[in-house]
Amino acid sequence: MNNHPLRLKNLAEAIIVQSAEDLWSPIHKKESTDFFMGEGFRLASEMAGMSAVDRLRLLLMLRRCGQKVWSPIVLKNTTGSARILLNIYREMI
């Protein structure tokens, strides 16, 4: 059985979780913010199987916790419920 896709998914999830945790670290905050605002989060979230709605929910959760993360790269080309969440998220910024 080839479990490489599962390992990549697990790795991508671990990277996202670690980056979220690093938002509270003075040493790693900028690096983590850059991750969420750029291609890193988009790529990791795709590998983790996150939908656009899942990405938005995570960014909203981080925003509610006081983190100022915004990712136009991750949020472009959203439709449907993701578009509604995006509009709500933009109002919060």
Secondary structure, DSSP 8 states (H G I E B T S, - for coil): ---HHHHHHHHHHHHHHHHHHHTT-TTTHHHHHHHHHSHHHHHHHHHTT--HHHHHHHHHHHHHTT-----HHHHTT--HHHHHHHHHHHHH-
